[in-house]
């Protein structure tokens, strides 16, 4: 089974992202922060399943999205990671790209933009 991981401290944002992506044919796993996501990703991999995509917020308690990205890329260099954030700071964007982020979407986002970005990355 292949998973899309949705990482955001807001239950509402996780639910909206899942609603947009649920018909793509992937299992969806939610995480409240980067640390929670890494734990769940390890569990998915240990049971023999895979990660196809991560969608992560940047500003979260415990472990933020940039720290998550950095740690996740040590586990998996190839799986795309979409940064979903209220920030439009160019230096943060550059930092995320340098760490391996595949796309950057600013909140509030249009569902069609998220869906088209994800479809492009999953090809």
C-alpha atoms as an extended CHARMM CRD file, in Angstrom:
* protein
*
       123  EXT
         1         1  UNK       CA              0.0000000000        0.0000000000        0.0000000000  PROA      1               0.0000000000
         2         2  UNK       CA              1.2340000000        3.5050000000       -0.7970000000  PROA      2               0.0000000000
         3         3  UNK       CA              0.5830000000        6.4260000000        1.5490000000  PROA      3               0.0000000000
         4         4  UNK       CA              0.2510000000       10.1840000000        1.4120000000  PROA      4               0.0000000000
         5         5  UNK       CA              1.2710000000       11.7090000000        4.7540000000  PROA      5               0.0000000000
         6         6  UNK       CA             -0.4990000000       14.9310000000        5.8000000000  PROA      6               0.0000000000
         7         7  UNK       CA              1.3990000000       16.7920000000        8.5330000000  PROA      7               0.0000000000
         8         8  UNK       CA             -0.1890000000       19.8140000000       10.1840000000  PROA      8               0.0000000000
         9         9  UNK       CA             -0.9750000000       20.7840000000       13.7590000000  PROA      9               0.0000000000
        10        10  UNK       CA             -4.4400000000       21.9270000000       12.5930000000  PROA      10              0.0000000000
        11        11  UNK       CA             -7.0040000000       19.1220000000       12.4070000000  PROA      11              0.0000000000
        12        12  UNK       CA             -9.0550000000       21.3180000000       10.0530000000  PROA      12              0.0000000000
        13        13  UNK       CA             -6.1910000000       21.7170000000        7.5710000000  PROA      13              0.0000000000
        14        14  UNK       CA             -5.4550000000       17.9760000000        7.6810000000  PROA      14              0.0000000000
        15        15  UNK       CA             -9.1250000000       17.2460000000        6.9740000000  PROA      15              0.0000000000
        16        16  UNK       CA             -9.2440000000       19.7220000000        4.0580000000  PROA      16              0.0000000000
        17        17  UNK       CA             -6.0590000000       18.3350000000        2.5000000000  PROA      17              0.0000000000
        18        18  UNK       CA             -7.4030000000       14.7890000000        2.8600000000  PROA      18              0.0000000000
        19        19  UNK       CA            -10.6940000000       15.8130000000        1.2450000000  PROA      19              0.0000000000
        20        20  UNK       CA             -8.7930000000       17.2250000000       -1.7420000000  PROA      20              0.0000000000
        21        21  UNK       CA             -6.5010000000       14.1790000000       -2.1230000000  PROA      21              0.0000000000
        22        22  UNK       CA             -8.6780000000       11.2530000000       -1.0340000000  PROA      22              0.0000000000
        23        23  UNK       CA             -9.7290000000       10.1830000000       -4.5400000000  PROA      23              0.0000000000
        24        24  UNK       CA             -6.1750000000        9.7060000000       -5.8280000000  PROA      24              0.0000000000
        25        25  UNK       CA             -6.0870000000        6.0590000000       -4.7170000000  PROA      25              0.0000000000
        26        26  UNK       CA             -3.5770000000        6.3860000000       -1.8820000000  PROA      26              0.0000000000
        27        27  UNK       CA             -4.0010000000        5.6030000000        1.7940000000  PROA      27              0.0000000000
        28        28  UNK       CA             -3.9020000000        8.7850000000        3.8800000000  PROA      28              0.0000000000
        29        29  UNK       CA             -2.0120000000        9.0650000000        7.1780000000  PROA      29              0.0000000000
        30        30  UNK       CA             -2.3180000000       12.1330000000        9.4100000000  PROA      30              0.0000000000
        31        31  UNK       CA              0.3690000000       13.4910000000       11.7280000000  PROA      31              0.0000000000
        32        32  UNK       CA              0.2390000000       16.4510000000       14.1330000000  PROA      32              0.0000000000
        33        33  UNK       CA              3.8900000000       17.4710000000       13.7570000000  PROA      33              0.0000000000
        34        34  UNK       CA              7.1580000000       16.3320000000       12.2240000000  PROA      34              0.0000000000
        35        35  UNK       CA              8.0990000000       14.0040000000       15.0760000000  PROA      35              0.0000000000
        36        36  UNK       CA              4.7070000000       12.2850000000       14.9230000000  PROA      36              0.0000000000
        37        37  UNK       CA              5.0720000000       11.9760000000       11.1300000000  PROA      37              0.0000000000
        38        38  UNK       CA              8.5270000000       10.3850000000       11.3010000000  PROA      38              0.0000000000
        39        39  UNK       CA              7.2360000000        7.8190000000       13.8220000000  PROA      39              0.0000000000
        40        40  UNK       CA              4.2740000000        6.9320000000       11.5850000000  PROA      40              0.0000000000
        41        41  UNK       CA              6.4560000000        6.8270000000        8.4540000000  PROA      41              0.0000000000
        42        42  UNK       CA              8.8380000000        4.3720000000       10.1400000000  PROA      42              0.0000000000
        43        43  UNK       CA              5.8580000000        2.1880000000       11.1200000000  PROA      43              0.0000000000
        44        44  UNK       CA              4.5420000000        2.2360000000        7.5200000000  PROA      44              0.0000000000
        45        45  UNK       CA              7.9590000000        1.2880000000        6.1260000000  PROA      45              0.0000000000
        46        46  UNK       CA              8.4540000000       -1.4490000000        8.7500000000  PROA      46              0.0000000000
        47        47  UNK       CA              5.2280000000       -3.1490000000        7.6710000000  PROA      47              0.0000000000
        48        48  UNK       CA              6.4320000000       -3.1470000000        4.0640000000  PROA      48              0.0000000000
        49        49  UNK       CA              4.3290000000       -0.2900000000        2.7050000000  PROA      49              0.0000000000
        50        50  UNK       CA              5.6210000000        2.8920000000        1.0990000000  PROA      50              0.0000000000
        51        51  UNK       CA              5.3380000000        6.6560000000        1.1830000000  PROA      51              0.0000000000
        52        52  UNK       CA              4.4080000000        8.3360000000       -2.1120000000  PROA      52              0.0000000000
        53        53  UNK       CA              4.1580000000       11.9360000000       -0.9150000000  PROA      53              0.0000000000
        54        54  UNK       CA              4.2710000000       14.1350000000        2.1790000000  PROA      54              0.0000000000
        55        55  UNK       CA              2.3400000000       17.3850000000        2.5810000000  PROA      55              0.0000000000
        56        56  UNK       CA              3.6350000000       19.3400000000        5.5600000000  PROA      56              0.0000000000
        57        57  UNK       CA              3.0130000000       22.6290000000        7.2960000000  PROA      57              0.0000000000
        58        58  UNK       CA              6.1230000000       24.5780000000        8.3020000000  PROA      58              0.0000000000
        59        59  UNK       CA              5.0950000000       26.1150000000       11.6330000000  PROA      59              0.0000000000
        60        60  UNK       CA              4.1990000000       23.3640000000       14.1150000000  PROA      60              0.0000000000
        61        61  UNK       CA              5.0470000000       22.6000000000       17.7400000000  PROA      61              0.0000000000
        62        62  UNK       CA              7.4310000000       19.7640000000       18.7510000000  PROA      62              0.0000000000
        63        63  UNK       CA              9.0800000000       19.4720000000       15.2960000000  PROA      63              0.0000000000
        64        64  UNK       CA              8.4550000000       22.0040000000       12.5450000000  PROA      64              0.0000000000
        65        65  UNK       CA              8.1730000000       21.2420000000        8.8430000000  PROA      65              0.0000000000
        66        66  UNK       CA             11.7270000000       22.2770000000        7.9800000000  PROA      66              0.0000000000
        67        67  UNK       CA             13.1930000000       19.9730000000       10.6360000000  PROA      67              0.0000000000
        68        68  UNK       CA             10.8480000000       17.2250000000        9.4310000000  PROA      68              0.0000000000
        69        69  UNK       CA             11.9950000000       17.7380000000        5.8380000000  PROA      69              0.0000000000
        70        70  UNK       CA             15.6350000000       17.5330000000        6.8690000000  PROA      70              0.0000000000
        71        71  UNK       CA             15.0890000000       14.2990000000        8.8490000000  PROA      71              0.0000000000
        72        72  UNK       CA             12.7790000000       12.7110000000        6.2750000000  PROA      72              0.0000000000
        73        73  UNK       CA             15.2950000000       13.2280000000        3.4700000000  PROA      73              0.0000000000
        74        74  UNK       CA             17.8010000000       11.1780000000        5.5270000000  PROA      74              0.0000000000
        75        75  UNK       CA             15.2960000000        8.2880000000        5.3560000000  PROA      75              0.0000000000
        76        76  UNK       CA             14.0250000000        8.8740000000        1.8070000000  PROA      76              0.0000000000
        77        77  UNK       CA             15.7540000000       11.1640000000       -0.6760000000  PROA      77              0.0000000000
        78        78  UNK       CA             13.2760000000       10.6360000000       -3.5270000000  PROA      78              0.0000000000
        79        79  UNK       CA              9.7400000000       10.9480000000       -2.1610000000  PROA      79              0.0000000000
        80        80  UNK       CA              8.2860000000       14.4020000000       -2.9090000000  PROA      80              0.0000000000
        81        81  UNK       CA              7.4920000000       16.7610000000       -0.0490000000  PROA      81              0.0000000000
        82        82  UNK       CA              5.0530000000       19.6490000000       -0.4790000000  PROA      82              0.0000000000
        83        83  UNK       CA              5.4650000000       22.5270000000        1.9600000000  PROA      83              0.0000000000
        84        84  UNK       CA              2.0850000000       24.0310000000        2.8960000000  PROA      84              0.0000000000
        85        85  UNK       CA              2.4120000000       27.2790000000        4.8110000000  PROA      85              0.0000000000
        86        86  UNK       CA              1.1390000000       30.7560000000        5.5320000000  PROA      86              0.0000000000
        87        87  UNK       CA              4.6630000000       32.0790000000        4.9340000000  PROA      87              0.0000000000
        88        88  UNK       CA              5.8120000000       33.5760000000        1.6530000000  PROA      88              0.0000000000
        89        89  UNK       CA              9.3440000000       34.3300000000        2.8660000000  PROA      89              0.0000000000
        90        90  UNK       CA             11.8630000000       33.8530000000        0.0410000000  PROA      90              0.0000000000
        91        91  UNK       CA             14.6950000000       32.8110000000        2.3720000000  PROA      91              0.0000000000
        92        92  UNK       CA             12.5010000000       30.0840000000        3.9210000000  PROA      92              0.0000000000
        93        93  UNK       CA             11.5170000000       28.9220000000        0.4340000000  PROA      93              0.0000000000
        94        94  UNK       CA             15.1890000000       28.7670000000       -0.5800000000  PROA      94              0.0000000000
        95        95  UNK       CA             16.0160000000       26.8070000000        2.5850000000  PROA      95              0.0000000000
        96        96  UNK       CA             13.2260000000       24.3030000000        1.8690000000  PROA      96              0.0000000000
        97        97  UNK       CA             14.3360000000       23.8610000000       -1.7400000000  PROA      97              0.0000000000
        98        98  UNK       CA             17.9260000000       23.3140000000       -0.6020000000  PROA      98              0.0000000000
        99        99  UNK       CA             16.7260000000       20.6110000000        1.8250000000  PROA      99              0.0000000000
       100       100  UNK       CA             14.7860000000       18.8490000000       -0.9270000000  PROA      100             0.0000000000
       101       101  UNK       CA             11.2240000000       20.2320000000       -0.9120000000  PROA      101             0.0000000000
       102       102  UNK       CA              9.4330000000       19.5460000000       -4.1860000000  PROA      102             0.0000000000
       103       103  UNK       CA              6.7950000000       22.3070000000       -4.0170000000  PROA      103             0.0000000000
       104       104  UNK       CA              5.6140000000       25.2340000000       -1.8970000000  PROA      104             0.0000000000
       105       105  UNK       CA              1.9280000000       26.1660000000       -1.5480000000  PROA      105             0.0000000000
       106       106  UNK       CA              0.8310000000       29.1980000000        0.4510000000  PROA      106             0.0000000000
       107       107  UNK       CA             -2.2480000000       29.0290000000        2.7000000000  PROA      107             0.0000000000
       108       108  UNK       CA             -5.0230000000       29.7380000000        2.1570000000  PROA      108             0.0000000000
       109       109  UNK       CA             -4.7290000000       27.5270000000       -0.9040000000  PROA      109             0.0000000000
       110       110  UNK       CA             -7.1330000000       26.7160000000       -3.7030000000  PROA      110             0.0000000000
       111       111  UNK       CA             -7.9530000000       22.9840000000       -3.7100000000  PROA      111             0.0000000000
       112       112  UNK       CA             -7.3360000000       22.7480000000       -7.4760000000  PROA      112             0.0000000000
       113       113  UNK       CA             -3.8060000000       24.1200000000       -7.0510000000  PROA      113             0.0000000000
       114       114  UNK       CA             -2.9950000000       21.5460000000       -4.3670000000  PROA      114             0.0000000000
       115       115  UNK       CA             -4.5040000000       18.7300000000       -6.4350000000  PROA      115             0.0000000000
       116       116  UNK       CA             -2.6660000000       19.6890000000       -9.6450000000  PROA      116             0.0000000000
       117       117  UNK       CA              0.6400000000       20.0500000000       -7.7670000000  PROA      117             0.0000000000
       118       118  UNK       CA              0.2410000000       16.6470000000       -6.1220000000  PROA      118             0.0000000000
       119       119  UNK       CA             -0.7740000000       14.9430000000       -9.3810000000  PROA      119             0.0000000000
       120       120  UNK       CA              2.2890000000       16.4190000000      -11.1040000000  PROA      120             0.0000000000
       121       121  UNK       CA              4.5850000000       15.1370000000       -8.3370000000  PROA      121             0.0000000000
       122       122  UNK       CA              3.0600000000       11.6530000000       -8.2960000000  PROA      122             0.0000000000
       123       123  UNK       CA              3.6580000000       11.0200000000      -12.0110000000  PROA      123             0.0000000000
